[in-house]
Structures are given as C-alpha cells and as structure tokens.
Amino acid sequence: MGFLLVGCGLTALTIGARRGYALAREALAPLVHAGDPPRALQGSAVRPAGGDCRGLARRRPLWPLSYPGRFGGPVTATRSHPQPAAVLARYEPVIGIEVHCRPRTASKMFCSCSADFDGAPPNTHVCPVCLGLPGALPVINRRAVEHVLTTGLAIEASIPAATRWDRKNYFYPDLPKGYQISQYDLPLASNGRLAFDTSEGPVTVGITRAHLEEDTARLIHAPGPDGKPASLVDFNRSGAPLMEVVTDPDIRSAEQARRYAEELQLLLRAIGVSDADMERGQMRVEANVSLRPRGEEAFGTRVEIKNMNSFRSVERAVASEIERQARALDAGEPIVQETRGWDENRGTTYRMRVKESSDDYRYFPEPDLPPLHLDAAWLDALRAGLPELPAARRARYIDALGLSPYDAGVIVGDADAVQLFEGLLSRGVPAKPAANWTSGEFLRARNEGSAIDIDALAPELAHLIMLRVTDQITMMNAKQVFSRHISTGESTGGLAAEFAQIADASTLDRVVGEVLATNPGAVADYRAG
C-alpha cells in the first residue's frame, strides 16, 4: 500500500492531479490537527493517545524620548543612530524587513510534538515527522493557521479563498528532510500595512505577505569530547510553527526599521498570536538593505542582515550597513548580493554567504498536503474575536480620555499596564490619575521585580487613588501605602487609615489645642525664642 501510494503521489504530481493524490491519502491520516498538546503516534498518522481522533479537526471542514506621535504615545526611548547627512544627501536607503515569529501553539506545525521545548533536554520533543524520517506524513496545525489569519486581519491584509504549501529545497545540517515546508506564491495574507511614529513623523509601511512555515533545528557550535570544534544538532525546534511577515521596501532609515519591528511586536502581543520575545528566540528580525542615488527609481543591490537580537541591534546594524554600502559605492566598488551577520561587539556587519535567489530553492507544491480552503465563516469568527488594536487604543486614550500621547503610549506598550488601567477606569477612577499611577508607581514596582496580581491590585489601587483624589491622604503617604501593599498584601484601606489626612478645620483646631495644653513647657520655650 505504501509503495502504491508513493507511486500515485509521484504520478499525480507529474500530471498536476494533486487533488486525487490527496484524496487517496485521506483514508490514512487527517491532514489538519488542532494545535493541541502532544499525542501518541500510530503508524504514519498523528492521532490522540488511544487512537481517538475526535479531538482532531479533519481536513474537509477547513476546505468549504518621549515625543508625542500621531499614532499614540511616545516613540520608544531608545537612542537613535542618525546617518551622516552627507550619506543621506547622496543616497536614499531602501529597506525591507522580514520578521520570523513563533505563534502561540501547544504543538508543532506539522506534528503533535510539544512546542514548549525551551529549556528541555536536547532531542526530547521529536517524532518521525519533525526528524524528517521517510514515510512520515505532515498534519496541518489549525491553531497556527488561525494565528496567521488573525495577523492578516489585524494588518488589513487580503486573505485568499484558498492557499497551499510549497517545498523550499536546500541543504543544511539543521534541515533533516533537505527541504522546508513553507508557502511561496499563495501566502495566507498579503498586501497589508502597519503605521507607526518616528522622530520625523508618522510612517505607514506596506506588508507584502504573512505566511506559515516550519522552523529548523538548532545548531550548537562547541568543543567536542576531544576538545576539537564540533557542531551539535538539537531537533527540539525542528518543525515548530514559524510565521514570516515581510514588508514592502518602504522603510527609509535605521530608525524606521527599529520602530516598525517594535510596533509589529506590540501588535502580535496585543492580538495574542505570539509572545514575540526576542531574547527567547520567539521573534527574529532580518533586514534587506540597499542604496540608490537620490532621485533614481531603480533599486540597488540588496544585502540581507541577520543576527540582530534586539531592537537596538536592528537600528545599529541597518545604520552600519548603510554607511558600509555608501563607502563602497563612493569608491566605485560593486555591492554583492549576500547575507551578512551583525557583530554587536564590533558594531559592524560581516559576510556570511552569497545570497541565494528564489530560483536556487526550487520551490514546488508540497505533494503531501492539499490546498487549504479558507471558509468565510471561519474568517468572520476570527475577525469578531479581534481585540482593540494598539493604534485604536492609543487614539481612544488620547481623544476620548484626554491622556497625553506619552502616557497613552507607555500604557498601550505594556499588556499589564493596559489591564490595570482598564480595571481602574471600570471602578470609576478618573483617567488622568489612573494613568499617572499606572505608568508611574505600578510600572516602577513591576520592573523592580515585584510579583503583582493585576486583578487583585485593581480594586485596592482604585480605593487608594480615590482617597488621594478626594484629599483624604497626601501623595507622599499614598505612595507609602502603595509600596507597603505591594510588599505585604495588606489592604490599602487599612494602611491609609494610619495616614489619614484631617480635612475638618474644627477637628484640627481641637487636636492642636490638646497638644499645646499637654506640653506647656515646650510652648513656653517656643515663645521665649
């Protein structure tokens, strides 16, 4: 049966009848899984432990710093790296950004191995599918597809009626199959856009596409047992879902490159599709940089920059590459289409390899997976589930609540701050003091390492702020109450009683009189000078 199926598959691919091949496969394995936790492997099909497939979504149903910005608060307070004016006077940078991020799923892209492999022993989250063993069949992760579709809706992209998977062929030790299942000419989302602020004003960048693919294994270069250099391969990451978001060549400066990456991270976190943590490898940024003489329309030769592990690195690397290319062009040297790495310590890029073209990858349709038809009702459900997007939230905070662009940007840029601020508003706290306490005392305590339960803090802080708003406690004492509450968990109401501010003048006169009466000696000394 296996030999016949392979023969049918090759024949179907040859004559273009991939649909017939897919139907022949349907009896063996469901081609879509729900992104649930790991299941037992039975033969070539991925099934839940015990062989019960009811938890799987089968294929067929899926077929039917701090300056104000226009789009919200402050542009991030990272120090910018302006290009020399002489360079920008002669050349215009043309930059495109590719961002790879790991969607939030419980399992990998085409198998049911756990995607929670950070910190796990090497090669413990693997199966025949993600190891690339012959005969293992891929199963589409529905949750990963939903995350990319949600991203497409958030960036106002076009969603096709159907998409498909393609094989990207190349050899490297971290790619066990010798090819990567990706998407070539029919991505899940295309023609989107993302707006953000910079020091020179608002910018809108077109987004060419957002598509899904599987991640590669992780290479570890370290001395071997004999002390000689060795390369080790950890396949835990192999087959993990990876969303790639590619911009149009609309970016014109290193600062814009950084700001785009920051805004995309904020969006992905806000809609819940990815944690996008660069330090944990959940978001990787690559830049394609070229220069062209001012006034010309034709693009120059682009160079890809990798190994940028922070937003600061993105800005520094792009700025460095712009200057390198300008020096080369001034000297009459041609720019080579290549991939370069960023050396953070030296502050410069270095050559890694000559850049491949798309033809070098010999893309062709993935024969083991059918086209994926995107049902309109499915998209409508995803659209209805979108939360308020960061740009809209910032605009509401500024226009409806009267916050400054700075305060709005600080709050919207932090998920905990948004949750607390909204919780305070729902309890009747005025917007301005709620914003001040959220962006000030709360973020300071949280960033100092305090473990804070936002749901528990909101009513306590709301009570404290209202005491301050009604002048029942001084600001200094209110901050002390807040600090003690964070440290001990004591009620802010009880703590505030110790610092209660006397507002009634008659009460204050009576207390002062009693103090003076019980301390006649001190009064006499004071009067005597």
ZAMARGU-4260 file (C-alpha; in steps of 0.2 Angstrom, whole numbers, plus 5000, padded with zeros to 4 digits):
<rodrens>
0) 5000/5000/5000 | 5014/5012/5004 | 5023/5009/4988 | 5007/5011/4978 | 5003/5027/4987
5) 5020/5034/4984 | 5019/5029/4965 | 5002/5038/4964 | 5009/5053/4973 | 5023/5055/4960
10) 5011/5052/4946 | 4999/5064/4952 | 5012/5077/4955 | 5019/5074/4937 | 5002/5077/4929
15) 4996/5090/4941 | 4982/5080/4949 | 4987/5083/4967 | 4969/5083/4972 | 4967/5064/4968
20) 4983/5061/4977 | 4976/5070/4992 | 4960/5060/4992 | 4970/5044/4992 | 4979/5050/5007
25) 4964/5055/5017 | 4960/5037/5022 | 4977/5036/5031 | 4978/5052/5041 | 4969/5068/5045
30) 4978/5082/5037 | 4974/5095/5050 | 4976/5095/5069 | 4970/5107/5081 | 4987/5113/5089
35) 4983/5103/5105 | 4996/5096/5117 | 5006/5080/5111 | 4998/5064/5106 | 5004/5047/5103
40) 5010/5042/5085 | 5002/5027/5077 | 5010/5022/5061 | 5011/5036/5049 | 4995/5045/5056
45) 4996/5058/5070 | 4982/5054/5082 | 4977/5057/5101 | 4983/5044/5113 | 4972/5029/5112
50) 4969/5032/5094 | 4953/5043/5097 | 4953/5056/5083 | 4938/5065/5089 | 4949/5079/5096
55) 4956/5082/5078 | 4949/5095/5066 | 4949/5085/5050 | 4954/5092/5033 | 4937/5093/5025
60) 4928/5106/5036 | 4943/5118/5033 | 4940/5117/5014 | 4922/5123/5012 | 5061/5300/5122
65) 5046/5303/5123 | 5040/5314/5110 | 5021/5313/5105 | 5017/5303/5090 | 5002/5304/5079
70) 4998/5286/5081 | 5000/5285/5100 | 5012/5289/5113 | 5030/5291/5114 | 5042/5284/5101
75) 5052/5272/5111 | 5066/5280/5121 | 5080/5270/5113 | 5094/5282/5107 | 5093/5283/5088
80) 5108/5282/5077 | 5106/5295/5064 | 5115/5293/5047 | 5128/5306/5042 | 5120/5320/5032
85) 5132/5318/5018 | 5127/5300/5015 | 5109/5304/5015 | 5111/5318/5004 | 5119/5307/4990
90) 5110/5291/4993 | 5092/5285/4998 | 5091/5269/5009 | 5078/5256/5003 | 5075/5244/5017
95) 5063/5229/5019 | 5061/5219/5035 | 5057/5201/5037 | 5051/5195/5054 | 5050/5177/5059
100) 5040/5174/5075 | 5034/5159/5084 | 5015/5158/5085 | 5007/5153/5102 | 5003/5134/5099
105) 5004/5119/5110 | 5011/5108/5097 | 5022/5110/5081 | 5017/5115/5064 | 5015/5098/5056
110) 5015/5085/5070 | 5009/5084/5088 | 5026/5086/5097 | 5025/5099/5111 | 5030/5116/5105
115) 5035/5120/5123 | 5053/5115/5121 | 5063/5130/5129 | 5075/5123/5142 | 5071/5105/5138
120) 5085/5092/5136 | 5091/5091/5118 | 5081/5080/5106 | 5067/5076/5118 | 5052/5084/5109
125) 5054/5075/5092 | 5045/5062/5082 | 5047/5054/5064 | 5038/5069/5056 | 5050/5083/5063
130) 5065/5072/5062 | 5061/5070/5043 | 5061/5051/5043 | 5055/5043/5027 | 5036/5040/5026
135) 5031/5052/5040 | 5016/5062/5035 | 5013/5081/5039 | 4997/5086/5048 | 4992/5105/5047
140) 4991/5114/5064 | 4975/5123/5063 | 4979/5135/5078 | 4995/5141/5069 | 4984/5144/5053
145) 4972/5154/5064 | 4986/5165/5071 | 4992/5170/5054 | 4975/5174/5048 | 4972/5184/5063
150) 4988/5194/5060 | 4982/5196/5042 | 4966/5203/5048 | 4974/5215/5060 | 4986/5222/5047
155) 4971/5224/5035 | 4978/5212/5023 | 4970/5202/5009 | 4965/5184/5013 | 4964/5172/4999
160) 4950/5160/4996 | 4962/5146/4996 | 4981/5144/4999 | 4994/5130/4998 | 5010/5123/5004
165) 5027/5123/4995 | 5043/5114/4997 | 5058/5125/4999 | 5073/5114/4994 | 5091/5117/5001
170) 5104/5108/5011 | 5109/5112/5028 | 5113/5102/5044 | 5098/5109/5053 | 5085/5104/5040
175) 5084/5085/5041 | 5072/5082/5026 | 5083/5093/5014 | 5068/5104/5011 | 5057/5116/5022
180) 5038/5116/5020 | 5033/5134/5018 | 5022/5145/5006 | 5028/5153/4990 | 5016/5161/4979
185) 5000/5159/4989 | 5003/5166/5006 | 4989/5166/5020 | 4989/5185/5020 | 4996/5198/5008
190) 4995/5217/5004 | 4993/5223/5022 | 5000/5239/5031 | 5006/5245/5048 | 5008/5263/5054
195) 5019/5269/5067 | 5028/5285/5073 | 5046/5291/5071 | 5055/5306/5076 | 5052/5313/5059
200) 5033/5310/5059 | 5021/5296/5055 | 5026/5282/5043 | 5015/5268/5035 | 5024/5253/5029
205) 5016/5241/5016 | 5017/5222/5021 | 5019/5211/5006 | 5014/5195/5015 | 5012/5184/5030
210) 5014/5166/5028 | 5017/5150/5038 | 5032/5138/5038 | 5041/5126/5049 | 5056/5131/5059
215) 5073/5122/5058 | 5083/5113/5071 | 5096/5122/5082 | 5114/5121/5079 | 5126/5122/5093
220) 5144/5125/5090 | 5155/5120/5104 | 5171/5109/5108 | 5168/5091/5107 | 5174/5077/5119
225) 5192/5078/5111 | 5192/5097/5113 | 5191/5100/5094 | 5177/5111/5087 | 5161/5102/5084
230) 5143/5106/5079 | 5129/5098/5088 | 5111/5097/5082 | 5095/5099/5094 | 5080/5094/5084
235) 5068/5101/5098 | 5065/5116/5087 | 5063/5107/5071 | 5046/5108/5064 | 5040/5122/5076
240) 5027/5134/5068 | 5035/5150/5061 | 5026/5165/5054 | 5035/5176/5042 | 5030/5194/5040
245) 5038/5203/5025 | 5037/5221/5022 | 5037/5231/5005 | 5054/5240/5003 | 5045/5256/5011
250) 5057/5259/5025 | 5070/5273/5023 | 5080/5274/5039 | 5088/5264/5053 | 5076/5272/5065
255) 5061/5267/5054 | 5067/5249/5054 | 5068/5248/5073 | 5051/5257/5075 | 5042/5245/5063
260) 5049/5230/5072 | 5044/5237/5089 | 5026/5241/5083 | 5024/5224/5075 | 5029/5215/5091
265) 5016/5226/5101 | 5003/5221/5088 | 5007/5202/5089 | 5006/5203/5108 | 4990/5213/5108
270) 4981/5201/5097 | 4988/5186/5106 | 4996/5177/5092 | 5014/5177/5099 | 5024/5182/5114
275) 5037/5188/5101 | 5051/5188/5114 | 5067/5192/5105 | 5078/5186/5120 | 5070/5169/5119
280) 5071/5167/5100 | 5052/5169/5098 | 5055/5184/5086 | 5069/5186/5074 | 5072/5201/5063
285) 5081/5202/5047 | 5084/5217/5036 | 5086/5219/5017 | 5096/5235/5014 | 5101/5243/4998
290) 5105/5261/4992 | 5101/5271/4977 | 5107/5288/4971 | 5095/5302/4976 | 5081/5304/4963
295) 5083/5287/4954 | 5069/5274/4954 | 5079/5258/4951 | 5083/5249/4967 | 5101/5245/4971
300) 5108/5228/4975 | 5101/5222/4992 | 5111/5214/5006 | 5102/5204/5020 | 5107/5207/5038
305) 5105/5193/5051 | 5109/5190/5069 | 5101/5206/5076 | 5095/5201/5094 | 5087/5217/5100
310) 5078/5232/5093 | 5094/5242/5097 | 5104/5230/5086 | 5091/5232/5072 | 5094/5250/5071
315) 5113/5249/5074 | 5115/5236/5061 | 5105/5244/5047 | 5114/5261/5050 | 5131/5252/5049
320) 5126/5243/5033 | 5120/5259/5025 | 5137/5268/5029 | 5146/5252/5023 | 5137/5252/5006
325) 5139/5271/5004 | 5158/5269/5006 | 5159/5255/4993 | 5148/5265/4981 | 5159/5281/4983
330) 5174/5270/4980 | 5167/5263/4964 | 5165/5245/4971 | 5150/5235/4966 | 5138/5229/4980
335) 5137/5210/4981 | 5120/5202/4984 | 5124/5192/5000 | 5119/5188/5018 | 5129/5197/5032
340) 5129/5195/5050 | 5129/5208/5064 | 5143/5209/5076 | 5137/5218/5091 | 5154/5220/5099
345) 5162/5227/5084 | 5147/5237/5078 | 5149/5231/5060 | 5142/5218/5048 | 5152/5204/5041
350) 5150/5192/5026 | 5141/5175/5030 | 5137/5169/5012 | 5132/5174/4995 | 5113/5177/4995
355) 5103/5164/4986 | 5089/5168/4974 | 5071/5161/4975 | 5076/5150/4960 | 5090/5142/4970
360) 5077/5135/4982 | 5067/5126/4968 | 5050/5129/4975 | 5037/5117/4970 | 5020/5112/4978
365) 5020/5101/4993 | 5013/5084/4987 | 5009/5078/5005 | 4997/5092/5009 | 4982/5098/4999
370) 4977/5116/4996 | 4969/5124/5011 | 4952/5132/5008 | 4948/5146/5020 | 4930/5147/5024
375) 4921/5164/5025 | 4913/5159/5041 | 4929/5155/5049 | 4937/5171/5044 | 4922/5181/5051
380) 4924/5172/5068 | 4942/5177/5069 | 4938/5195/5064 | 4925/5195/5078 | 4937/5189/5090
385) 4950/5203/5087 | 4953/5214/5102 | 4955/5233/5101 | 4971/5235/5092 | 4986/5246/5099
390) 4984/5260/5087 | 4965/5262/5090 | 4968/5260/5109 | 4980/5274/5109 | 4969/5285/5099
395) 4955/5282/5111 | 4965/5286/5126 | 4971/5302/5118 | 4955/5308/5110 | 4941/5301/5122
400) 4951/5301/5139 | 4962/5316/5137 | 4978/5307/5140 | 4994/5314/5133 | 5002/5305/5119
405) 5016/5300/5130 | 5005/5292/5144 | 4995/5283/5131 | 5010/5276/5123 | 5018/5270/5139
410) 5002/5261/5144 | 4997/5254/5127 | 5015/5247/5126 | 5013/5236/5141 | 5000/5222/5142
415) 5000/5223/5162 | 4998/5242/5161 | 4983/5241/5149 | 4974/5228/5161 | 4977/5238/5176
420) 4972/5255/5168 | 4956/5247/5161 | 4952/5240/5178 | 4954/5257/5187 | 4943/5265/5174
425) 4930/5252/5176 | 4930/5256/5195 | 4926/5275/5192 | 4944/5281/5194 | 4947/5297/5183
430) 4958/5294/5168 | 4972/5306/5172 | 4976/5299/5190 | 4973/5282/5184 | 4986/5284/5170
435) 4999/5293/5182 | 4998/5278/5194 | 4999/5265/5181 | 5013/5272/5171 | 5022/5278/5187
440) 5021/5268/5203 | 5014/5252/5196 | 5027/5250/5182 | 5041/5255/5193 | 5036/5242/5206
445) 5034/5229/5192 | 5050/5232/5184 | 5059/5231/5200 | 5054/5213/5201 | 5038/5213/5212
450) 5026/5199/5208 | 5009/5208/5206 | 4992/5200/5203 | 4983/5213/5192 | 4966/5208/5196
455) 4969/5209/5215 | 4978/5225/5213 | 4965/5235/5203 | 4952/5237/5217 | 4965/5241/5230
460) 4973/5254/5220 | 4957/5261/5214 | 4952/5264/5233 | 4969/5272/5236 | 4968/5284/5221
465) 4951/5289/5226 | 4957/5293/5243 | 4970/5304/5235 | 4958/5312/5223 | 4947/5317/5237
470) 4962/5324/5248 | 4960/5311/5261 | 4978/5306/5260 | 4994/5316/5254 | 5003/5310/5238
475) 5018/5305/5249 | 5008/5295/5261 | 4998/5287/5246 | 5015/5281/5238 | 5020/5273/5255
480) 5003/5264/5256 | 5005/5258/5239 | 5023/5252/5242 | 5018/5243/5258 | 5003/5235/5249
485) 5014/5228/5236 | 5026/5221/5249 | 5014/5214/5261 | 4997/5212/5253 | 4989/5222/5267
490) 4973/5232/5262 | 4976/5249/5256 | 4961/5255/5265 | 4968/5249/5282 | 4985/5256/5278
495) 4978/5273/5273 | 4969/5274/5289 | 4986/5276/5298 | 4990/5291/5286 | 4973/5299/5286
500) 4973/5317/5282 | 4962/5328/5293 | 4952/5339/5282 | 4939/5346/5295 | 4946/5363/5302
505) 4937/5362/5319 | 4944/5344/5322 | 4961/5351/5318 | 4959/5365/5330 | 4954/5354/5344
510) 4968/5342/5341 | 4981/5356/5341 | 4974/5364/5357 | 4975/5347/5366 | 4993/5345/5361
515) 4998/5363/5366 | 4989/5360/5383 | 4998/5344/5387 | 5015/5352/5383 | 5016/5369/5392
520) 5035/5369/5394 | 5038/5367/5375 | 5025/5381/5372 | 5034/5392/5384 | 5051/5388/5377
525) 5045/5392/5359 | 5038/5409/5364 | 5054/5413/5373 | 5064/5410/5357
</rodrens>
